[in-house]
Amino acid sequence: MTAPTIAPRDTTKIKWLITPTSTAWIAQALANLDTVLLDHSHCERKAAGVALSLMSRYPSNEKLVRELTAIAREELEHFEQVNRILQQRGVDLAPLPAPPYGGGLKALVRRHEPDRLLDLLLVSGLIEARSHERLGLLAEHLPIGSWRNFIGV
C-alpha cells in the first residue's frame, strides 16, 4: 500500500479553531486506526453523557432539554456505529487514558450561573469542532472502501 500524501485541506478547516490539527497527528492517527476508533467510541459515549448531564442540571430550560435530547440520541447512535466497526475489526472495548485537551478546557469553566452553562456549551462545542475537523482529515486520507464513509467522505 502506498503511503498517503498527508496535507490538510481547506474543507476540513473549522473557523472557530484557531490552530489546525497538525499533519503529524494525521500520520499518527493513520498508523493507529484501531486506537483512534476506540477513542472515538469513548468520545461519542462522553458526548451523550454530557448531553444527559446538562438535561439533568437544567431541566426547566425546555428548549435546551429538547436540543440535548436530540444530541444525546444522535451521539448514542454514533457510539453504536463506532462499536460495530470496532467489533468488525476485532477490537474490544477497553479504557483509554483521557487526553488533556478536554480536561484543560473544562478547567476554564466558570462556577456560577449563567456563566457556567454558557462555558459548558462552549467547551462542548469546541470539543465537537475539533473532533469533526480531525475525523474529516482522517477520512480524506483513508483508502476508499474503508470506514471513511462512516466519518463523512
C-alpha positions in Angstrom: 0.0 0.0 0.0 1.4 3.4 -1.0 1.7 5.9 1.9 -0.9 8.7 1.5 0.1 12.2 0.9 -0.6 14.0 4.2 -1.8 17.5 3.8 -4.8 19.2 5.4 -7.3 20.7 3.0 -9.4 23.8 3.4 -12.6 21.7 3.5 -11.7 20.5 7.0 -10.9 23.9 8.4 -13.3 24.8 11.2 -13.5 28.6 11.6 -13.7 28.5 15.4 -10.5 26.6 15.7 -7.5 29.0 15.7 -4.9 26.3 15.2 -5.5 23.5 12.7 -4.6 19.9 13.5 -1.0 19.1 12.5 -0.1 16.8 9.7 1.9 14.8 12.4 -1.5 14.0 14.0 -2.8 12.7 10.7 0.1 10.4 10.2 -0.1 9.1 13.8 -3.8 8.5 13.5 -3.4 6.6 10.2 -0.8 4.4 11.9 -3.1 3.7 14.9 -6.6 3.5 13.4 -7.9 1.0 16.0 -6.9 3.3 18.8 -8.5 6.3 17.0 -11.7 4.3 16.7 -11.6 3.2 20.3 -11.1 6.8 21.3 -13.9 7.9 19.1 -16.2 5.4 20.7 -15.3 6.9 24.1 -15.9 10.4 22.8 -19.4 9.5 21.4 -20.3 8.0 24.8 -19.0 11.0 26.7 -20.9 13.4 24.4 -24.1 11.6 25.1 -23.3 11.6 28.8 -22.7 15.4 28.7 -26.0 16.0 27.0 -27.8 13.9 29.6 -26.0 15.6 32.4 -26.9 19.0 31.2 -30.5 17.9 30.8 -30.5 16.9 34.5 -28.7 20.1 35.6 -31.1 22.4 33.6 -34.5 20.6 33.5 -36.5 23.8 33.4 -34.9 25.0 30.2 -37.3 23.3 27.9 -35.6 24.4 24.6 -32.2 23.3 25.9 -33.7 19.9 27.0 -35.3 19.3 23.6 -32.0 20.1 21.8 -30.0 18.0 24.2 -32.4 15.0 23.9 -31.7 15.0 20.1 -28.0 15.3 20.6 -27.9 12.5 23.2 -29.8 10.2 20.8 -27.5 11.1 17.9 -24.4 10.6 19.9 -25.6 7.2 21.2 -26.4 6.1 17.6 -22.8 7.1 16.6 -21.5 5.2 19.7 -23.3 2.1 18.4 -22.0 2.6 14.9 -18.4 3.0 16.0 -18.7 0.0 18.3 -19.9 -2.1 15.3 -16.8 -1.0 13.3 -14.6 -1.9 16.3 -16.3 -5.3 16.5 -15.8 -5.9 12.8 -12.1 -5.1 13.2 -11.8 -7.4 16.2 -11.1 -4.6 18.7 -12.5 -5.0 22.2 -13.9 -2.0 24.1 -11.2 -1.0 26.6 -10.4 2.0 28.7 -8.0 4.7 27.3 -6.3 7.4 29.3 -8.1 10.7 28.9 -6.3 13.2 26.7 -5.6 16.5 28.4 -7.5 18.6 25.8 -11.0 18.2 27.2 -9.8 18.4 30.8 -7.9 21.6 30.1 -10.9 23.2 28.6 -13.2 22.1 31.4 -10.9 23.6 34.0 -11.7 27.0 32.5 -15.5 26.7 33.1 -16.7 29.3 35.4 -18.5 28.1 38.6 -21.5 30.4 38.7 -24.6 30.6 36.6 -25.5 31.7 34.0 -21.8 31.8 33.0 -21.4 28.1 33.9 -24.0 26.9 31.3 -22.5 29.1 28.7 -19.0 27.9 29.3 -20.1 24.2 29.4 -21.8 24.7 26.0 -18.8 26.5 24.5 -16.4 23.8 25.8 -18.7 21.1 24.3 -18.8 22.9 21.0 -15.0 23.3 20.8 -14.5 19.6 21.6 -17.1 18.7 18.9 -15.5 21.1 16.4 -12.0 19.6 16.9 -13.4 16.1 16.6 -15.2 17.0 13.4 -12.1 18.5 12.0 -9.9 15.5 12.8 -12.3 12.9 11.6 -12.7 14.9 8.3 -8.9 15.0 7.9 -8.6 11.3 8.7 -11.4 10.4 6.2 -9.6 12.3 3.4 -6.6 10.1 3.9 -8.3 6.7 4.4 -8.5 4.3 1.4 -11.8 4.2 -0.4 -13.9 1.3 0.8 -12.7 1.5 4.4 -14.8 3.0 7.2 -14.2 6.5 5.7 -17.9 6.6 4.6 -18.9 6.5 8.3 -17.0 9.6 9.1 -18.3 11.7 6.2 -16.4 11.3 2.9 
